[in-house]
Amino acid sequence: MKIVRTVSELREAIAAARGAGASIALIPTMGALHEGHLSLVRAARAEHGYVVMSIFVNPTQFTEAADLAAYPRQEDRDAELAESAGVDLVFAPEAAELYPAGFATTVHVGGAITETLEGAGRGPAHFDGVATVVSKLLIAAAPDAAYFGQKDAQQVVVVRRMVADLGLPVRIVACPISRDDDGLARSSRNTRLSAEQRSKALAIPRALAEVSEAVRSGVTDATALIERGVAVLAQSGVTAEYLALVDPDTLEAVPRVTGATLCAIAARVGEVRLIDNVLLGAGPEQR
Ligand code: AMP
């Protein structure tokens, strides 16, 4: 496995792989790799001859300096994990490679899909940072497909919108949420939870399960469903930043669950802000 730091080296390696007939997959990450990231690698590996992973803690999508400073960084371990999962090329640029002096361009996806949920919680700069860095990575690597996790469901919606609007020739693939055995969605931020906080955090997947179960048993009223989820969180002393039932495409709140609906939660446990979600009413449960 090769590691490159510049866009020109990235393009050169990808051109060589294309020249040899391989199709190209890109997996954008911020490193601190875990099984969730590796599940994306395996999905990409199954469909493409050459798998590229970017590892870049993108400063522009962090709206809290403390969160950026505390974000785990472990490049050597990441390289080992990426290689063992089947990554062919890691692109790990310095910030100046992607944001040269005088950088003045922002890709802004407008409307409800960036203003609600994470956009409301973390501020509009968050998705500007995501859209800008993902568009730069897609332009740099020009992959056939890019793989994202449904863990960040809103990010997938925003990236799909951006790709459609800019006419970027790339297929966006969303992979299911990978969970630890106890049900907690895998996240690089989980390493910052104490044992006690981690057991508290388990209220999040429990709340999602409660809402799913209530929908399966015939409850459709969004207010009643949200109350049930909030009550499960409250039992563990967790207060949601949001617990929302939204249309999975527009991300607008739904009054009733009558078809495919995304139930999304953000909650802070200690200093750590966690997100999780489940797709409801869409046939077999996606968890
Ligand atoms: P991150 O490094 O947190 O920016 O994540 C990189 C990619 O991995 C994003 O597309 C995430 O949605 C995805 N990802 C992170 N955690 C998980 C998980 N538990 N299951 C599936 N995908 C994940």
Residues whose N, C-alpha, C, O or C-beta is under 5 A from the ligand:
A	BS01	AMP	P28 T29 M30 G31 G36 H37 Y147 F148 G149 Q150 K151 D152 C175 P176 I177 S178 A185 R186 S187
